[in-house]
Amino acid sequence: MKTYAGGRSLAGAEVTVDGRPLDPRLDLKRLSPTGFEWTYEGHGPAQLALALLADHLGDDVRALALYEPFMRSVVAELDNSWELTSADIDTALRSIGDRQSAGGSP
């Protein structure tokens, strides 16, 4: 199980996966000119959502399809310092899928 962690330092927002820097996956889609962010909805949180999902899922197509609802329901709600496990992301994705299946907004 992977562990993702984020925090802020004088260098800015830093995100790791199992202690290593998380690849922002700009090759998939460049959403933010300034890197990762969280605690709100916007370009930086969208880039983080995409990077988290691409790494976790190992499926670029699914990551691109799911990053927006994941950003709104998870990344925008993170605290200044946070940690997510693979299990946390799977739970969030199930919840997003359940809401979409029920016809609700993601």
GROMACS elastic network, one bead per residue, 0.5 to 0.9 nm:
[ bonds ]
;  ai    aj funct       b0    kb
    1    85     6  0.68276   500
    1    86     6  0.56494   500
    1    87     6  0.74893   500
    2    17     6  0.66977   500
    2    18     6  0.60115   500
    2    56     6  0.79297   500
    2    84     6  0.84641   500
    2    85     6  0.57244   500
    2    86     6  0.53849   500
    2    87     6  0.85752   500
    3    16     6  0.81196   500
    3    17     6  0.56527   500
    3    18     6  0.52462   500
    3    19     6  0.81264   500
    3    83     6  0.68670   500
    3    84     6  0.58334   500
    3    86     6  0.65119   500
    4    15     6  0.71039   500
    4    16     6  0.56066   500
    4    18     6  0.63498   500
    4    19     6  0.80004   500
    4    22     6  0.82544   500
    4    52     6  0.79775   500
    4    82     6  0.82312   500
    4    83     6  0.55377   500
    4    84     6  0.50866   500
    4    85     6  0.60547   500
    4    86     6  0.80273   500
    5    14     6  0.82371   500
    5    15     6  0.55775   500
    5    16     6  0.53356   500
    5    17     6  0.65704   500
    5    18     6  0.80693   500
    5    19     6  0.80294   500
    5    81     6  0.75383   500
    5    82     6  0.55743   500
    5    84     6  0.63683   500
    5    85     6  0.86473   500
    6    13     6  0.71621   500
    6    14     6  0.56043   500
    6    16     6  0.65018   500
    6    38     6  0.89594   500
    6    80     6  0.76752   500
    6    81     6  0.55218   500
    6    82     6  0.52721   500
    6    83     6  0.64714   500
    6    84     6  0.88916   500
    7    12     6  0.83546   500
    7    13     6  0.58885   500
    7    14     6  0.55291   500
    7    15     6  0.66783   500
    7    79     6  0.88456   500
    7    80     6  0.61003   500
    7    82     6  0.66452   500
    8    11     6  0.75472   500
    8    12     6  0.53997   500
    8    14     6  0.59805   500
    8    15     6  0.87707   500
    8    80     6  0.70230   500
    8    81     6  0.70551   500
    9    12     6  0.51516   500
    9    13     6  0.65195   500
    9    14     6  0.74412   500
   10    13     6  0.84926   500
   11    14     6  0.79699   500
   13    35     6  0.78803   500
   13    36     6  0.63429   500
   13    37     6  0.64612   500
   13    38     6  0.88463   500
   14    21     6  0.75663   500
   14    22     6  0.85304   500
   14    36     6  0.75073   500
   14    37     6  0.87526   500
   15    19     6  0.87553   500
   15    20     6  0.82439   500
   15    21     6  0.59579   500
   15    22     6  0.57836   500
   15    23     6  0.89362   500
   15    36     6  0.77258   500
   15    48     6  0.85360   500
   16    19     6  0.52727   500
   16    23     6  0.86558   500
   17    20     6  0.52690   500
   17    21     6  0.62376   500
   17    22     6  0.55765   500
   17    23     6  0.89860   500
   17    52     6  0.87784   500
   17    55     6  0.87270   500
   18    21     6  0.84632   500
   18    22     6  0.89853   500
   19    22     6  0.88411   500
   21    24     6  0.89444   500
   22    25     6  0.86797   500
   22    48     6  0.89671   500
   22    51     6  0.72377   500
   22    52     6  0.77849   500
   22    55     6  0.81265   500
   23    26     6  0.81780   500
   23    51     6  0.64813   500
   23    52     6  0.86704   500
   23    55     6  0.80480   500
   24    27     6  0.84139   500
   24    30     6  0.87519   500
   24    35     6  0.75288   500
   24    36     6  0.76148   500
   24    47     6  0.66551   500
   24    48     6  0.68090   500
   24    50     6  0.77688   500
   24    51     6  0.50762   500
   24    52     6  0.83033   500
   25    28     6  0.55637   500
   25    29     6  0.69470   500
   25    30     6  0.78206   500
   25    47     6  0.79632   500
   25    50     6  0.74356   500
   25    51     6  0.55698   500
   25    54     6  0.76693   500
   25    55     6  0.88394   500
   26    29     6  0.51159   500
   26    31     6  0.77340   500
   26    32     6  0.87891   500
   26    47     6  0.81016   500
   26    51     6  0.84654   500
   27    30     6  0.71440   500
   28    50     6  0.85156   500
   28    54     6  0.89852   500
   28    60     6  0.73819   500
   28    64     6  0.78637   500
   29    47     6  0.80531   500
   29    50     6  0.83136   500
   29    64     6  0.82689   500
   30    33     6  0.73467   500
   30    47     6  0.72887   500
   31    35     6  0.86162   500
   31    42     6  0.89799   500
   31    43     6  0.54313   500
   31    44     6  0.70318   500
   31    45     6  0.89692   500
   31    46     6  0.66139   500
   31    47     6  0.54701   500
   31    50     6  0.89979   500
   32    35     6  0.55881   500
   32    36     6  0.73874   500
   32    42     6  0.85776   500
   32    44     6  0.50715   500
   32    45     6  0.83440   500
   32    46     6  0.76673   500
   32    47     6  0.60379   500
   33    43     6  0.81585   500
   33    44     6  0.79483   500
   34    37     6  0.86504   500
   34    43     6  0.87103   500
   34    44     6  0.69429   500
   35    43     6  0.85581   500
   35    44     6  0.57118   500
   35    45     6  0.86925   500
   35    47     6  0.71045   500
   35    48     6  0.79752   500
   36    43     6  0.82903   500
   36    45     6  0.60318   500
   36    46     6  0.80565   500
   36    47     6  0.60143   500
   36    48     6  0.52118   500
   36    49     6  0.88740   500
   37    40     6  0.80411   500
   37    42     6  0.83524   500
   37    43     6  0.79920   500
   37    46     6  0.81393   500
   37    47     6  0.78729   500
   37    48     6  0.66608   500
   37    75     6  0.84374   500
   37    76     6  0.88200   500
   38    41     6  0.74781   500
   38    42     6  0.83954   500
   38    44     6  0.68765   500
   38    46     6  0.84719   500
   38    48     6  0.75571   500
   38    49     6  0.89883   500
   38    71     6  0.85012   500
   38    75     6  0.54882   500
   38    76     6  0.54137   500
   38    77     6  0.74883   500
   38    78     6  0.63041   500
   38    79     6  0.78363   500
   38    80     6  0.76762   500
   39    45     6  0.76146   500
   39    74     6  0.89628   500
   39    75     6  0.64001   500
   39    77     6  0.52028   500
   39    78     6  0.52183   500
   39    79     6  0.62495   500
   39    80     6  0.71386   500
   40    44     6  0.89378   500
   40    45     6  0.68866   500
   40    71     6  0.86489   500
   40    72     6  0.79905   500
   40    75     6  0.74249   500
   40    77     6  0.69011   500
   40    78     6  0.84266   500
   41    44     6  0.81420   500
   41    45     6  0.60879   500
   41    46     6  0.73138   500
   41    71     6  0.68777   500
   41    72     6  0.61736   500
   41    75     6  0.78848   500
   41    76     6  0.53581   500
   41    77     6  0.89302   500
   42    45     6  0.55390   500
   42    46     6  0.60761   500
   42    47     6  0.87683   500
   42    71     6  0.85318   500
   42    76     6  0.84288   500
   43    46     6  0.50449   500
   43    47     6  0.62643   500
   43    48     6  0.87410   500
   44    47     6  0.51759   500
   44    48     6  0.63788   500
   44    49     6  0.87256   500
   45    48     6  0.50125   500
   45    49     6  0.61058   500
   45    50     6  0.86068   500
   45    71     6  0.61993   500
   45    72     6  0.86343   500
   45    75     6  0.61274   500
   45    76     6  0.66788   500
   46    49     6  0.50217   500
   46    50     6  0.61708   500
   46    51     6  0.85854   500
   46    67     6  0.66598   500
   46    68     6  0.64826   500
   46    70     6  0.85199   500
   46    71     6  0.56399   500
   46    72     6  0.85182   500
   46    75     6  0.79914   500
   46    76     6  0.89582   500
   47    50     6  0.51792   500
   47    51     6  0.61523   500
   47    52     6  0.85770   500
   47    67     6  0.83247   500
   47    71     6  0.86998   500
   48    51     6  0.50926   500
   48    52     6  0.60065   500
   48    53     6  0.85031   500
   48    67     6  0.86469   500
   48    71     6  0.78398   500
   48    75     6  0.75229   500
   49    52     6  0.52014   500
   49    53     6  0.61283   500
   49    54     6  0.84783   500
   49    63     6  0.84033   500
   49    66     6  0.86024   500
   49    67     6  0.52301   500
   49    68     6  0.73706   500
   49    69     6  0.89718   500
   49    70     6  0.62724   500
   49    71     6  0.52065   500
   49    74     6  0.82944   500
   49    75     6  0.64121   500
   50    53     6  0.52868   500
   50    54     6  0.59671   500
   50    55     6  0.85149   500
   50    60     6  0.88117   500
   50    63     6  0.59073   500
   50    64     6  0.65542   500
   50    66     6  0.79517   500
   50    68     6  0.80316   500
   50    70     6  0.84989   500
   50    71     6  0.81507   500
   51    54     6  0.51589   500
   51    55     6  0.61107   500
   51    56     6  0.84263   500
   51    63     6  0.80238   500
   51    67     6  0.85536   500
   52    55     6  0.53451   500
   52    56     6  0.59692   500
   52    57     6  0.83679   500
   52    63     6  0.83597   500
   52    67     6  0.86241   500
   52    89     6  0.87214   500
   53    57     6  0.55958   500
   53    58     6  0.77253   500
   53    59     6  0.81138   500
   53    60     6  0.81663   500
   53    62     6  0.80758   500
   53    63     6  0.50748   500
   53    64     6  0.83148   500
   53    66     6  0.78311   500
   53    67     6  0.68546   500
   53    70     6  0.84493   500
   53    89     6  0.81546   500
   54    57     6  0.54794   500
   54    58     6  0.54518   500
   54    59     6  0.59368   500
   54    60     6  0.54226   500
   54    61     6  0.84853   500
   54    62     6  0.78520   500
   54    63     6  0.50718   500
   54    64     6  0.79200   500
   54    67     6  0.89198   500
   55    58     6  0.54475   500
   55    59     6  0.79855   500
   55    60     6  0.85889   500
   55    63     6  0.86302   500
   56    59     6  0.82507   500
   56    63     6  0.88184   500
   56    86     6  0.67859   500
   56    89     6  0.79172   500
   56    90     6  0.89248   500
   57    60     6  0.77454   500
   57    62     6  0.75757   500
   57    63     6  0.70391   500
   58    62     6  0.86885   500
   58    63     6  0.82415   500
   59    62     6  0.55178   500
   59    63     6  0.61938   500
   59    64     6  0.87550   500
   60    64     6  0.61417   500
   60    65     6  0.86190   500
   61    64     6  0.52458   500
   61    65     6  0.63163   500
   61    66     6  0.87908   500
   62    66     6  0.60895   500
   62    67     6  0.84117   500
   63    66     6  0.52573   500
   63    67     6  0.57352   500
   64    67     6  0.57252   500
   64    68     6  0.81663   500
   65    68     6  0.75965   500
   65    69     6  0.88437   500
   66    69     6  0.59189   500
   66    70     6  0.61354   500
   66    71     6  0.85785   500
   66    93     6  0.83122   500
   66    96     6  0.86825   500
   67    71     6  0.58426   500
   67    72     6  0.86097   500
   68    71     6  0.50643   500
   68    72     6  0.63445   500
   68    73     6  0.87213   500
   68   106     6  0.86145   500
   69    72     6  0.51015   500
   69    73     6  0.60800   500
   69    74     6  0.82363   500
   69    96     6  0.69971   500
   69   105     6  0.85974   500
   69   106     6  0.52255   500
   70    73     6  0.52594   500
   70    74     6  0.55105   500
   70    75     6  0.67604   500
   70    76     6  0.87009   500
   70    89     6  0.89545   500
   70    92     6  0.75013   500
   70    93     6  0.72787   500
   70    96     6  0.73732   500
   70   106     6  0.81246   500
   71    74     6  0.55204   500
   71    76     6  0.58616   500
   71    77     6  0.85446   500
   72    75     6  0.63647   500
   72    76     6  0.54447   500
   72    77     6  0.76578   500
   72   106     6  0.79346   500
   73    76     6  0.65137   500
   73    77     6  0.67355   500
   73    92     6  0.78618   500
   73    96     6  0.79476   500
   73   106     6  0.75582   500
   74    77     6  0.53375   500
   74    78     6  0.65394   500
   74    89     6  0.86224   500
   74    92     6  0.72256   500
   75    78     6  0.53725   500
   75    79     6  0.89543   500
   76    79     6  0.87203   500
   78    81     6  0.76731   500
   78    82     6  0.63795   500
   78    83     6  0.87580   500
   79    82     6  0.57826   500
   84    87     6  0.79839   500
   84    88     6  0.58048   500
   84    89     6  0.69291   500
   85    88     6  0.50888   500
   85    89     6  0.65024   500
   85    90     6  0.87175   500
   86    89     6  0.51937   500
   86    90     6  0.62225   500
   86    91     6  0.86902   500
   87    90     6  0.50370   500
   87    91     6  0.61742   500
   87    92     6  0.86486   500
   88    91     6  0.51616   500
   88    92     6  0.62711   500
   88    93     6  0.86871   500
   89    92     6  0.50673   500
   89    93     6  0.61260   500
   89    94     6  0.86110   500
   90    93     6  0.50960   500
   90    94     6  0.62032   500
   90    95     6  0.86587   500
   91    94     6  0.51667   500
   91    95     6  0.62962   500
   91    96     6  0.87365   500
   92    95     6  0.50571   500
   92    96     6  0.62196   500
   92    97     6  0.86038   500
   93    96     6  0.50068   500
   93    97     6  0.60860   500
   93    98     6  0.85139   500
   94    97     6  0.50156   500
   94    98     6  0.60658   500
   94    99     6  0.86573   500
   95    98     6  0.50227   500
   95    99     6  0.62544   500
   95   100     6  0.86281   500
   95   106     6  0.87626   500
   96    99     6  0.52326   500
   96   100     6  0.62025   500
   96   101     6  0.85845   500
   96   105     6  0.88107   500
   96   106     6  0.56514   500
   97   100     6  0.51041   500
   97   101     6  0.60257   500
   97   102     6  0.85522   500
   97   106     6  0.78947   500
   98   101     6  0.51023   500
   98   102     6  0.61783   500
   98   103     6  0.87266   500
   98   104     6  0.86851   500
   98   106     6  0.88454   500
   99   102     6  0.51230   500
   99   103     6  0.63715   500
   99   104     6  0.51444   500
   99   105     6  0.65643   500
   99   106     6  0.58794   500
  100   103     6  0.51366   500
  100   104     6  0.55649   500
  100   105     6  0.64012   500
  100   106     6  0.58181   500
  101   104     6  0.75034   500
  102   105     6  0.88405   500
  103   106     6  0.87471   500
